[in-house]
């Protein structure tokens, strides 16, 4: 080997090939330097390898993007599940709070109702006690009172009792002489009357009462019924 060959061999550096594309590029550069020509197109096998590498890189990028997208979806799903759990906890808390408020409202209404009933009963009892006080006074003087005095006292007690009931919105139903009303009256018997009293209350056995427009008990009454005439004229007997 000549000295010139030794120098040329010594001048070529040793390159470790790690990339096929780099190897082809360096080979092309050395070929261009030695021949003085510029290669415009790489060899066919270099193009194939470059396309394969590019395709592999694209697939790797796609897999990385897919993994990244999947991780983002998992994070969003976890966030939605956490939000849903918080909403469920809020609903449970709201239901418990609502139930407590309903129970408290029910207890409050029951207390108010009981207080109103107690107050109404107390008011009625106070009114009745005044009537009993007058009855006691009348009985105390009954031995020295005349018959007319007793009748006057009884009538006064009756009026006082009616006034007491009226103050409690209790109304006495006066049925005598009124047309029979099945919603207010209960017929216990009928009585033969003239045509002018047909369907009217002709007697009252027991008065009825209603409170605040609502019937407490109906009045027991006798209802008049007009009897048909026993004489029936035929067409020949009708005067011309």
C-alpha positions as CSV (number, residue, x, y, z in Angstrom):
1,X,0.0,0.0,0.0
2,X,1.3,3.4,-0.9
3,X,1.8,6.3,1.4
4,X,-1.0,8.2,-0.3
5,X,-3.4,5.3,0.2
6,X,-2.4,5.2,3.9
7,X,-3.1,8.9,4.3
8,X,-6.5,8.6,2.7
9,X,-7.5,5.7,4.8
10,X,-6.3,7.4,8.0
11,X,-8.3,10.6,7.1
12,X,-11.7,8.8,7.0
13,X,-13.3,8.9,10.4
14,X,-15.0,5.9,12.0
15,X,-18.8,6.6,12.2
16,X,-21.2,4.5,14.3
17,X,-24.4,4.1,12.4
18,X,-27.5,4.7,14.5
19,X,-29.9,6.0,11.8
20,X,-30.3,4.6,8.3
21,X,-31.3,7.9,7.0
22,X,-28.1,9.5,8.4
23,X,-26.0,6.7,7.0
24,X,-27.4,7.2,3.5
25,X,-27.0,11.0,3.7
26,X,-23.4,10.7,4.8
27,X,-22.7,8.1,2.0
28,X,-24.3,10.4,-0.5
29,X,-22.2,13.3,0.8
30,X,-19.0,11.3,0.5
31,X,-20.0,10.1,-3.0
32,X,-20.6,13.7,-4.0
33,X,-17.3,14.9,-2.6
34,X,-15.4,12.1,-4.4
35,X,-17.1,12.4,-7.7
36,X,-17.8,16.1,-7.7
37,X,-21.5,15.4,-8.6
38,X,-24.6,16.4,-6.6
39,X,-27.2,13.6,-6.1
40,X,-30.7,14.9,-6.4
41,X,-32.6,11.8,-5.3
42,X,-31.8,9.4,-2.6
43,X,-31.7,5.7,-3.4
44,X,-35.0,3.8,-3.5
45,X,-34.2,1.7,-0.4
46,X,-33.4,5.0,1.5
47,X,-36.8,6.4,0.5
48,X,-38.6,3.2,1.6
49,X,-36.8,3.3,4.9
50,X,-37.5,7.0,5.4
51,X,-41.2,6.4,4.7
52,X,-41.3,3.5,7.1
53,X,-39.7,5.6,9.8
54,X,-42.1,8.5,9.1
55,X,-45.0,6.1,9.2
56,X,-43.7,4.6,12.5
57,X,-43.3,8.0,14.0
58,X,-46.8,9.0,12.9
59,X,-48.2,5.8,14.4
60,X,-46.3,6.5,17.6
61,X,-47.6,10.1,17.7
62,X,-51.1,8.8,17.1
63,X,-50.8,6.3,19.9
64,X,-49.4,9.0,22.2
65,X,-52.3,11.3,21.2
66,X,-54.8,8.5,21.8
67,X,-53.3,7.8,25.2
68,X,-53.4,11.5,26.0
69,X,-57.0,11.8,24.9
70,X,-58.0,8.7,26.9
71,X,-56.3,10.1,30.0
72,X,-58.2,13.4,29.5
73,X,-61.5,11.5,29.1
74,X,-60.7,9.6,32.3
75,X,-60.0,12.8,34.1
76,X,-63.2,14.4,32.8
77,X,-65.2,11.3,33.8
78,X,-63.7,11.3,37.3
79,X,-64.5,15.0,37.6
80,X,-68.1,14.4,36.5
81,X,-68.5,11.5,38.9
82,X,-67.2,13.7,41.7
83,X,-69.7,16.4,40.8
84,X,-72.5,13.8,40.7
85,X,-71.5,12.5,44.1
86,X,-71.6,16.1,45.5
87,X,-75.0,16.6,43.9
88,X,-76.3,13.4,45.4
89,X,-75.0,14.4,48.8
90,X,-76.7,17.8,48.4
91,X,-80.0,16.1,47.5
92,X,-79.8,13.8,50.5
93,X,-79.1,16.8,52.7
94,X,-81.9,18.8,51.2
95,X,-84.4,15.9,51.6
96,X,-83.4,15.4,55.2
97,X,-83.7,19.2,55.8
98,X,-87.1,19.3,54.1
99,X,-88.4,16.4,56.1
100,X,-87.3,18.1,59.3
101,X,-89.0,21.3,58.3
102,X,-92.2,19.4,57.4
103,X,-92.3,17.7,60.7
104,X,-91.7,20.9,62.5
105,X,-94.4,22.6,60.5
106,X,-96.9,19.8,61.2
107,X,-96.1,20.0,65.0
108,X,-96.5,23.8,64.9
109,X,-99.9,23.5,63.1
110,X,-101.1,20.9,65.5
111,X,-100.1,23.1,68.5
112,X,-102.0,26.1,66.9
113,X,-105.0,23.9,66.2
114,X,-105.1,22.6,69.7
115,X,-104.7,26.1,71.1
116,X,-107.6,27.3,69.0
117,X,-109.8,24.4,70.0
118,X,-109.0,24.9,73.7
119,X,-109.7,28.6,73.4
120,X,-113.1,28.0,71.7
121,X,-114.1,25.4,74.3
122,X,-113.1,27.8,77.1
123,X,-115.1,30.6,75.5
124,X,-118.2,28.3,75.2
125,X,-117.8,27.1,78.8
126,X,-117.6,30.6,80.1
127,X,-120.8,31.5,78.3
128,X,-122.6,28.5,79.6
129,X,-121.4,29.2,83.2
130,X,-123.2,32.5,83.0
131,X,-126.4,30.6,82.1
132,X,-125.9,28.2,85.0
133,X,-125.3,31.1,87.4
134,X,-128.7,32.6,86.4
135,X,-130.3,29.2,86.8
136,X,-128.9,28.8,90.3
137,X,-130.3,32.2,91.2
138,X,-133.7,31.3,89.8
139,X,-133.8,28.0,91.7
140,X,-132.8,29.8,94.9
141,X,-135.8,32.0,94.7
142,X,-138.2,29.5,93.2
143,X,-140.0,28.7,96.6
144,X,-141.1,32.4,96.9
145,X,-141.7,33.0,93.2
146,X,-145.1,32.7,91.6
147,X,-145.9,30.7,88.5
148,X,-145.7,33.7,86.3
149,X,-142.3,34.6,87.8
150,X,-141.0,31.1,87.1
151,X,-142.3,31.2,83.5
152,X,-140.7,34.6,83.0
153,X,-137.4,33.3,84.4
154,X,-137.4,30.2,82.3
155,X,-138.0,32.3,79.2
156,X,-135.2,34.6,80.1
157,X,-132.8,31.6,80.5
158,X,-133.9,30.3,77.1
159,X,-133.2,33.7,75.4
160,X,-129.8,33.9,77.2
161,X,-128.9,30.4,76.1
162,X,-129.9,31.2,72.5
163,X,-127.7,34.3,72.6
164,X,-124.8,32.3,73.9
165,X,-125.1,29.9,71.1
166,X,-125.3,32.7,68.5
167,X,-122.1,34.2,69.9
168,X,-120.5,30.8,69.2
169,X,-121.8,31.0,65.6
170,X,-124.4,28.3,66.4
171,X,-127.8,29.0,64.7
172,X,-131.1,27.5,65.7
173,X,-133.2,26.3,62.7
174,X,-136.8,27.5,62.9
175,X,-138.7,25.0,60.7
176,X,-142.3,25.6,61.7
177,X,-144.3,27.0,58.7
178,X,-141.4,26.6,56.3
179,X,-141.3,24.5,53.2
180,X,-139.9,21.1,53.9
181,X,-136.1,21.0,53.1
182,X,-134.5,17.5,53.3
183,X,-131.1,19.1,53.9
184,X,-132.3,20.8,57.1
185,X,-135.4,18.8,58.2
186,X,-136.0,15.2,59.0
187,X,-139.7,14.2,58.6
188,X,-140.9,11.9,61.3
189,X,-144.6,11.9,60.2
190,X,-147.1,13.4,57.8
191,X,-150.3,15.2,58.6
192,X,-153.4,15.8,56.5
193,X,-153.7,19.5,55.7
194,X,-155.3,21.7,53.1
195,X,-153.8,22.5,49.8
196,X,-152.3,25.7,51.0
197,X,-150.1,23.8,53.6
198,X,-149.1,21.0,51.3
199,X,-145.4,20.3,51.7
200,X,-144.9,22.6,54.6
201,X,-143.7,21.9,58.2
202,X,-146.8,21.9,60.3
203,X,-145.1,20.7,63.6
204,X,-141.6,20.6,65.1
205,X,-140.7,17.8,67.5
206,X,-137.1,18.9,68.0
207,X,-135.3,22.0,66.7
208,X,-132.2,21.7,64.5
209,X,-128.9,23.6,64.7
210,X,-126.1,24.5,62.3
211,X,-122.7,26.1,63.0
212,X,-120.9,28.3,60.5
213,X,-123.4,27.3,57.9
214,X,-122.8,23.6,58.5
215,X,-125.6,21.4,59.7
216,X,-125.1,20.0,63.2
217,X,-128.4,18.2,63.5
218,X,-131.6,18.4,61.4
219,X,-134.9,19.4,62.9
220,X,-137.5,16.7,63.5
221,X,-140.7,17.8,61.9
222,X,-144.1,16.8,60.7
223,X,-144.9,17.5,57.0
224,X,-148.3,18.5,55.7
225,X,-149.9,16.5,52.9
226,X,-153.0,17.6,51.1
227,X,-155.5,14.7,50.4
228,X,-156.9,14.5,46.9
229,X,-160.6,15.1,46.5
230,X,-162.7,11.9,46.8
231,X,-165.2,13.2,44.3
232,X,-164.1,12.7,40.7
233,X,-166.4,14.1,38.1
234,X,-166.9,12.3,34.9
235,X,-167.0,14.0,31.5
236,X,-170.8,13.7,31.5
237,X,-171.1,15.4,34.9
238,X,-169.0,18.4,33.9
239,X,-171.4,21.3,33.6
240,X,-171.6,22.9,30.2
